[in-house]
Amino acid sequence: MQYNSIMEGYFIKEDSNKYEDFLLKPKNDFVFKKIFGDVKNKDLLISLLNSILSDKVNDVTILNSELPKENIEDKKSVLDVRAVTDAGYHIDIEIQVLRTVSMPERSLYYWSKLYIEQIAVGESYKKLKKTIAINIVDYDCINTNKYHNIFHIMEDETKLKLTEVLEIHFIELRKLKNINTIDKLSQWMNFIKGDSKEVILEMAKVNSDIEKAYDILRTMSQDRETRALYLSREMALHDEATRREEALEEGVEIGRTTLLIKLLKKRFKDFSKDMEEKIKKLPEDKFEVLSLDIFELKTIEDIYKYI
């Protein structure tokens, strides 16, 4: 498979079969799942979880190691990693590079699905085990300076924890400003963030688990089929980001026009449907002038100077 023209940051031009200096991005959810969602690498998942959680994890069972090609190419699919620990805790890890305004609500929704799926109708609530949602996001999400925040259900004044079964983590990669070679969570997040190959190599030097993850990443990066799937996922994510941006711009444009028309209708009782349609079709420069001059209009006839 040949790539003659690829956007910088996605891929590099394929002139040969050698990719010795090229690394896939660990924060790409396809790459993340290939590393931590593979049963052969469950020791790496255990290491990652032990850097995040306060409770010691000795073993895990990965529940969704499959990675169908259609999920990779579907820009709306979620490539999360689900596992059950030796203590019976149900865990969902999602890495998200696209900004989602309702990420806390989304996380709670996915948490609730993972929680209620543990028992069938008629079974005792006692069978429900602690459920943990871990969100690794590549944008600012929580209004704190900390890059790792943990949430439970607590009483407002006494801070008494209602139950141990709910635990939600938010880890924000952009708030990870300093490279800490001592703290294991910082080591793993610097690897996943992948700002540069030099940083990844530095983390590999101080953490043998990250060294193994780096070797896996390097092998993946030199595999032609994996690179093609990675590119498919990167482009799917790019398409989704573009769709969101265009929808936002369209929404802003519709919002501006709607607001202006509402203001004109409030000022002039005989504002016509024909006039409304003409304003909707105004070019940007005339629309801006009309918006600025709206409070200078004396009569409805003054609008005709703009349309």
C-alpha positions as CSV (number, residue, x, y, z in Angstrom):
1,M,0.0,0.0,0.0
2,Q,1.5,3.3,-1.1
3,Y,0.8,6.7,0.4
4,N,2.0,9.5,-1.9
5,S,0.4,12.5,-0.1
6,I,-0.4,12.3,3.6
7,M,-1.0,15.2,6.0
8,E,2.0,15.8,8.3
9,G,1.2,14.5,11.7
10,Y,-0.8,11.6,10.4
11,F,1.8,9.5,8.5
12,I,5.0,9.9,6.6
13,K,5.6,9.2,2.9
14,E,6.3,5.5,2.4
15,D,9.5,5.3,0.4
16,S,10.6,2.0,1.8
17,N,9.6,-0.7,4.2
18,K,11.9,0.7,6.9
19,Y,10.2,2.8,9.7
20,E,13.0,2.7,12.2
21,D,12.5,6.3,13.4
22,F,8.7,6.5,13.1
23,L,6.4,5.8,16.0
24,L,2.6,5.5,16.1
25,K,0.9,7.8,18.6
26,P,0.1,6.0,21.8
27,K,-2.8,8.3,22.5
28,N,-4.5,7.2,19.3
29,D,-7.3,4.9,20.8
30,F,-6.5,2.2,18.2
31,V,-2.9,2.1,19.3
32,F,-3.8,2.4,23.0
33,K,-6.1,-0.6,22.7
34,K,-3.6,-2.7,20.7
35,I,-1.1,-2.2,23.5
36,F,-3.3,-2.4,26.7
37,G,-6.3,-4.4,25.4
38,D,-4.3,-7.4,24.1
39,V,-4.4,-10.4,26.5
40,K,-0.7,-11.0,25.7
41,N,0.1,-7.6,27.3
42,K,-2.1,-7.8,30.4
43,D,1.0,-7.2,32.5
44,L,1.2,-3.7,31.0
45,L,-2.5,-3.1,31.7
46,I,-1.9,-4.2,35.3
47,S,1.0,-1.8,35.6
48,L,-1.0,1.0,34.2
49,L,-3.9,0.4,36.5
50,N,-1.6,0.2,39.5
51,S,-0.3,3.6,38.7
52,I,-3.8,5.0,38.6
53,L,-5.7,3.1,41.3
54,S,-5.2,3.1,45.1
55,D,-6.2,-0.6,45.3
56,K,-3.6,-3.1,44.3
57,V,-4.3,-5.0,41.1
58,N,-2.6,-8.4,40.8
59,D,-4.4,-9.8,37.8
60,V,-7.0,-8.8,35.2
61,T,-9.3,-10.5,32.7
62,I,-9.7,-8.4,29.6
63,L,-13.4,-8.5,28.4
64,N,-13.2,-6.9,25.0
65,S,-9.8,-7.6,23.3
66,E,-11.4,-7.9,19.9
67,L,-10.7,-5.0,17.4
68,P,-13.0,-5.4,14.3
69,K,-11.9,-3.3,11.3
70,E,-15.3,-1.7,11.0
71,N,-14.9,-0.2,14.5
72,I,-11.5,1.3,13.5
73,E,-13.0,3.1,10.4
74,D,-16.2,4.2,12.2
75,K,-15.4,7.7,13.5
76,K,-18.1,7.4,16.2
77,S,-16.9,4.1,17.6
78,V,-15.4,3.8,21.1
79,L,-12.2,1.8,21.3
80,D,-12.2,1.4,25.1
81,V,-10.5,-1.3,27.2
82,R,-12.8,-3.2,29.6
83,A,-11.4,-5.6,32.3
84,V,-12.3,-7.3,35.6
85,T,-9.6,-7.3,38.3
86,D,-8.8,-10.2,40.6
87,A,-10.8,-8.3,43.3
88,G,-13.8,-8.4,41.0
89,Y,-13.7,-4.7,40.1
90,H,-15.1,-3.8,36.7
91,I,-13.0,-1.3,34.9
92,D,-13.5,0.7,31.7
93,I,-10.6,2.8,30.3
94,E,-11.3,5.2,27.5
95,I,-8.8,7.5,25.8
96,Q,-10.4,10.6,24.1
97,V,-8.5,13.1,21.9
98,L,-11.7,14.8,20.6
99,R,-13.1,17.4,22.9
100,T,-16.5,16.3,24.2
101,V,-18.5,19.0,26.2
102,S,-20.5,16.4,28.0
103,M,-17.6,14.1,28.9
104,P,-18.6,13.8,32.6
105,E,-22.1,12.9,31.7
106,R,-20.9,10.5,29.0
107,S,-18.5,8.9,31.5
108,L,-21.3,8.4,34.0
109,Y,-23.5,6.9,31.3
110,Y,-20.8,4.3,30.3
111,W,-20.1,3.7,34.0
112,S,-23.8,2.9,34.6
113,K,-24.0,0.5,31.7
114,L,-21.0,-1.4,33.0
115,Y,-22.5,-1.4,36.5
116,I,-26.0,-2.7,35.7
117,E,-24.7,-5.3,33.2
118,Q,-23.2,-7.2,36.1
119,I,-26.5,-8.7,37.3
120,A,-29.6,-10.1,35.6
121,V,-33.2,-9.3,36.5
122,G,-34.1,-10.7,39.8
123,E,-30.6,-11.1,41.1
124,S,-29.4,-9.6,44.4
125,Y,-27.8,-6.1,44.4
126,K,-25.1,-7.6,46.6
127,K,-23.6,-9.2,43.4
128,L,-22.8,-5.7,42.1
129,K,-19.1,-5.0,42.3
130,K,-17.1,-1.8,42.4
131,T,-17.1,-0.2,38.9
132,I,-14.4,2.2,37.8
133,A,-14.4,4.5,34.8
134,I,-11.0,5.9,33.7
135,N,-11.0,8.7,31.2
136,I,-7.7,9.8,29.7
137,V,-8.4,12.9,27.7
138,D,-6.2,15.1,25.5
139,Y,-7.9,18.4,26.4
140,D,-8.9,20.4,29.5
141,C,-12.0,18.9,31.0
142,I,-12.1,19.4,34.8
143,N,-11.9,22.8,36.4
144,T,-8.8,22.1,38.5
145,N,-5.1,22.5,38.1
146,K,-4.5,18.8,38.9
147,Y,-4.1,16.4,35.9
148,H,-5.6,13.4,37.8
149,N,-9.0,13.8,39.5
150,I,-11.0,11.1,41.2
151,F,-14.7,11.3,41.9
152,H,-17.0,9.4,44.3
153,I,-20.5,9.9,45.7
154,M,-20.2,11.9,48.9
155,E,-22.4,13.8,51.3
156,D,-21.9,17.6,50.8
157,E,-21.0,18.7,54.3
158,T,-19.4,15.7,56.0
159,K,-17.8,14.3,52.8
160,L,-19.1,10.9,54.0
161,K,-18.8,8.4,51.0
162,L,-22.2,6.9,50.2
163,T,-20.8,3.8,48.6
164,E,-17.5,2.4,47.3
165,V,-19.0,1.0,44.1
166,L,-18.7,4.2,42.1
167,E,-15.3,5.6,41.1
168,I,-14.6,7.9,38.1
169,H,-11.1,9.1,37.1
170,F,-10.2,11.9,34.7
171,I,-6.6,12.2,33.6
172,E,-5.9,15.3,31.5
173,L,-2.8,14.9,29.4
174,R,-2.5,18.7,28.6
175,K,-2.1,19.4,32.3
176,L,0.8,17.1,32.5
177,K,3.5,19.8,32.3
178,N,6.5,18.4,34.1
179,I,8.3,15.2,33.3
180,N,8.4,13.3,36.6
181,T,10.6,10.2,36.4
182,I,9.7,9.1,39.9
183,D,5.9,8.9,39.8
184,K,4.7,5.9,37.9
185,L,1.5,7.6,36.8
186,S,3.4,10.5,35.3
187,Q,5.7,8.0,33.6
188,W,2.8,6.2,31.9
189,M,1.0,9.4,31.0
190,N,4.1,10.9,29.4
191,F,4.5,7.7,27.4
192,I,0.8,7.8,26.3
193,K,0.9,11.5,25.6
194,G,3.9,10.8,23.4
195,D,5.1,14.4,22.8
196,S,8.4,13.1,21.4
197,K,10.4,10.0,20.9
198,E,12.9,11.4,23.3
199,V,10.4,11.6,26.1
200,I,9.1,8.1,25.4
201,L,12.7,6.7,25.5
202,E,13.3,8.5,28.8
203,M,10.2,6.9,30.3
204,A,11.4,3.5,29.0
205,K,14.7,3.9,30.7
206,V,13.2,4.4,34.2
207,N,10.3,1.9,33.9
208,S,10.7,-1.6,32.6
209,D,7.0,-2.0,31.8
210,I,7.1,1.1,29.6
211,E,10.3,-0.3,28.0
212,K,8.2,-3.3,27.0
213,A,5.4,-1.1,25.8
214,Y,7.9,0.9,23.7
215,D,9.2,-2.3,22.1
216,I,5.6,-3.3,21.2
217,L,4.9,0.2,19.9
218,R,8.1,0.1,17.8
219,T,7.1,-3.3,16.3
220,M,3.6,-2.0,15.6
221,S,5.0,1.1,13.9
222,Q,7.1,-1.1,11.5
223,D,4.2,-3.3,10.5
224,R,2.6,-2.3,7.2
225,E,-0.9,-3.5,8.0
226,T,-0.9,-1.9,11.5
227,R,0.2,1.4,10.0
228,A,-2.6,1.2,7.4
229,L,-5.2,0.6,10.2
230,Y,-3.7,3.4,12.3
231,L,-4.0,5.8,9.4
232,S,-7.6,4.8,8.9
233,R,-8.3,5.6,12.5
234,E,-6.4,8.9,12.4
235,M,-8.4,10.0,9.4
236,A,-11.7,8.8,10.9
237,L,-10.9,10.9,14.0
238,H,-10.0,13.8,11.8
239,D,-13.2,13.5,9.9
240,E,-15.2,13.5,13.1
241,A,-13.3,16.5,14.4
242,T,-14.0,18.4,11.1
243,R,-17.7,17.4,11.3
244,R,-18.0,18.8,14.8
245,E,-16.2,22.0,13.9
246,E,-18.4,22.5,10.8
247,A,-21.5,21.8,12.9
248,L,-20.4,24.3,15.5
249,E,-19.7,27.0,12.9
250,E,-23.0,26.3,11.2
251,G,-24.8,26.5,14.6
252,V,-23.1,29.8,15.4
253,E,-24.1,31.2,12.0
254,I,-27.7,30.1,12.5
255,G,-27.7,31.5,16.0
256,R,-26.4,34.9,14.9
257,T,-29.0,35.1,12.1
258,T,-31.9,34.0,14.3
259,L,-30.9,36.5,17.0
260,L,-30.8,39.4,14.5
261,I,-34.2,38.5,13.1
262,K,-35.7,38.3,16.5
263,L,-34.4,41.7,17.4
264,L,-35.7,43.2,14.2
265,K,-39.2,41.6,14.7
266,K,-39.3,43.1,18.2
267,R,-38.4,46.5,16.9
268,F,-40.7,46.5,13.8
269,K,-44.2,44.9,14.1
270,D,-44.6,44.8,10.3
271,F,-41.4,42.8,9.7
272,S,-42.2,40.6,6.8
273,K,-41.4,37.0,5.9
274,D,-39.9,38.2,2.6
275,M,-37.5,40.5,4.6
276,E,-36.6,37.7,6.9
277,E,-35.6,35.4,3.9
278,K,-33.5,38.2,2.4
279,I,-31.6,38.8,5.6
280,K,-30.8,35.0,5.8
281,K,-29.2,35.3,2.4
282,L,-27.1,38.4,3.2
283,P,-23.4,38.1,2.5
284,E,-21.1,38.3,5.5
285,D,-20.0,41.9,5.1
286,K,-23.6,43.3,4.8
287,F,-24.8,41.1,7.6
288,E,-22.1,42.5,9.9
289,V,-23.0,46.1,9.0
290,L,-26.7,45.5,9.6
291,S,-25.9,43.9,12.9
292,L,-23.8,46.9,14.0
293,D,-26.4,49.4,12.8
294,I,-29.5,47.7,14.2
295,F,-30.2,50.3,16.9
296,E,-29.7,53.1,14.4
297,L,-32.6,52.0,12.3
298,K,-35.6,54.4,12.7
299,T,-38.2,52.8,10.4
300,I,-38.6,49.4,8.8
301,E,-37.8,51.0,5.4
302,D,-34.2,51.7,6.6
303,I,-33.6,47.9,6.5
304,Y,-33.9,48.0,2.7
305,K,-30.6,49.9,2.5
306,Y,-28.9,46.7,3.7
307,I,-30.8,44.0,1.8
